[in-house]
């Protein structure tokens, strides 16, 4: 059987239908419930264990500071890995199975195909791995330390961490348009994060500041109102720019794909 592409009008043609399809793959199955249980256990559960262990040895202020630091650094790291693993097969899997070619015979466009995956994965994954665990952490903090972080600081730190995870979702999605298997996609995305732990000692400061590597450390500093390692608006703004650029590359590369 030959698949004939269906002509479409406008780059966003089919975006709504594709987005609904992607969201149903999360919320129409038990997938969301599995992820919710996983992230509550990994992040909120981990914070609960640490807080229970240290509640007799630390003051509420110190306990709050340590809780915020662990959540935004360790929790952010685990969620980063999860973001890469969730996204690595979004393009690769559908391309290798032939689903992508079939979908593109419908009235839809390649940019809509890529961007619908990005929006669905980002919105759903951040909600399940960041927003809900953050609420759980606040509950734990209130019950054990009888205090809460300053709301504006906590929300700002949460936004910084969301930006950090969004970048890695976009990067992984773009790599999926370049490579035909999951190994190089996840390996390069995680390798970029690993490079961020080494590069600050080797590269000029302006290059380091233009990357997302400092965001998790900055988020924990904001949440506890500690001195920032550098002006955080610089890597935050640069990361937002990188997200747009990486998504543009993903759309461009997928547009050149032959099915």
N, C-alpha and C positions, 0 to 999 in steps of 0.2 A: 504494500500500500504506500502511495506517495503522499506526503504531507505538503499541502500548498499553503504558503503564508497568506493570511487574510489582511487586506489593506486596512489601515486605520488612520484616523485623523487626530493629530495632536500627540505630543509626547506622552501625555498622561492617560491616553485611551486605555481603558480596562483596569486602571489603578484601583478603583473602588472594589470591583469584583475580586481582583487578586488579593487585596488587603483583607477582605472578608474571608477568603479561602485560607490565608495564612493565620488569621486570628482563630478560625475554627479549628485549625490543627493544634492550637493550644487549649482553647477554652471549650471546644466541643468534645474533648477526650479527657482522660485522667492525667494527661501530661502536666497540666498546671498544678494539679494536686501533688504530684510527685515532686515537682520542683519546689513548691511551697514547703512541703515537709522537709526536703533536703536543706534548703537555705535557712529555715528556722532552726534546724538542728545544728548546722555548721556554724552559723553566725550567732543567733540569739542563744542557742544552747551552750556554745563555747563561752560566751560572755557570762552566762549564768554560772557555769562551773568556776570560772575565774573569780567572780564576785563572791561566791559562797566560800571559796578557799581563803580569800583575803579579807573578809569582812571583820575579822577580829584583830587584824594586824594593821589596818589602815584607817585613817580618818575618812569621813565622807567626802571631803574635798579631794583627797588623794585617790580614793577609790573611784570617784567620778572621772578624774583625769585619766587613770589607767584604763577604765572601761572605754572611754572615747578613743584613746590611742589604739587599743586592741581592735576595736570595731572598724575604725577607718583605715588602719594599715593592714592588719591580718585579714579582716573580713573583706576589705577591698581586693586583696590579693586572691583569695579563694574565688570571689565573684568574677574577677578577671579571667581566671582559668575557665570558669563555667561559661562565661560569655564566648570565649574562643571555641570551646567544645560544642556549644549549642549552634554556633554560626558556621563552623567549618564545613558542614555538609549541605548548607542551604542552597548553594549554586551547584557544587560538585555532584551532590546526590541526584538532583533533578536532571542535570545534564547527562550523567552516565546512564540513568534509567530511561532516558528518552522522554521524560515528562515535560521538560522544558521545550523541546521541539513541538510536542503536541499542544502545549498551552499557547505557543506563539502562532499556531494556525488559527486561533480565535481572534476576535477583534481586540487586540491588546498590543502594546509596544514593549520593546526591550527595556527602555528606561523604567516603565511602570512595573515590569517584572522584578527588576533589581530593587527599586525603591520601596515596593510593597513589602518585600522581605525585610529590608532594613527597618522600616517603620514598625512592622509587627513584632520583630524580634526585640528591638530596642524598647518599645513601650511595655511589652509583656515581661521581658526578662528583668528590666529595671524595677518594675512593680513587685515581682516575686522575689528577687534576690537582694533588693536594696530598700525599697519603701516599707514593705511589711516587716522584714527583719529589724529595720530601724525602729519601728513602733514597738516591737517586742523588746528591743534593747532599752527603750525608754521606760517600759513597764518594769523590767528587771532593775534598772537603776533606781527607780522610785521606791520599789519594794525593799531593796537591800540597803541602798545608801541614803534613802529618804531625801533625795535631792534630784534635780534635773539640770541639764545644761541650759544655758541661755538659748531661748528658742531661735533667735535670729542667727546666732553663731552655728547652731546645729543644722539649721536649714541651709545655710550657706555652704557648710562643709558637705552636706548631703548632695547639693547641686554640683559641687566640684567633683565628688566621687562619681556622680552620674555622668558627667562630662568625660571622665577618665574611661569608664566602661564603654560609653558610646563610641569613643575613638577606636577601641579594640574590636568592637562589633563591626564598625565600618571597615577597618583594616582587614579583618578576617574575610569579610564579604568580598572585598576587592581581590584578595589573594585567591579566593575561590573562582574568580573569573579568569585567572591566569593559569592555575594549575589544575590538573585533571584528577588528583587524588587528595585525600584529607591530610596525609602526612606532611607534605611541604606547607600546606596552608596553616595548620596549627603550629608546626615547628617554627616557621618564620614569624608568625604573630607572637608566640611566646618568646622566641629568640629576641625580638625587638624589646620586649619588657626586660629580659635578662640584660641586654645591652645597656639599659638604663641604670643598672646597678654598677656598671663598670665605666661607662662613658664619661661621667662627671669628673673622673680623675685624669682623663686623657684629652678631652675636647675643650675648646674655648667655651667660656661661660655663656656667651650669647647663643651658641648652638644648643647647649643644655637647656637654657631658658625657653627656647623655641619648641621644645619637645614636651610630651605629656608626663615625663618621668617623675616630676616633682609633685604631681597633683595629690597623690595619696598622703604623702608626708605633710603637705600643706593643709589638706582637709583635717587631719587630726590636730594640727596646730590651731586652726581656726576654731574647731569645736571646743577646745580647752583654753582658748584665748592666750595662746603662747606665741612668742616671737616667730615670725615666718622666716624660713630659710632664704627667701628671696621675694621680691614683689610678685605675688601670685597672679596678678592680673595679666602678666606677660605670658606665662605658659598657658593660662586658661584661654586667653584670646587666640594664641597661636594654635592651641588644640582645636578650638572651634573652626579655625581656618583649615587645619589639616583634615578635619572630618569632611568638610565640603569638598576639598580637593580629592581626597581618597574616594568619596562617592562618585565624583565626576569621572575619575579614572575607571572605576568599576563599570559605570554606565557606558563609557567609551569602549572599554575592552569587550564587554559583553555584546555591544553592538556590532563588533567585528567577528563575532563567533559564527562559525559555519555549522549548521545542523544537517 
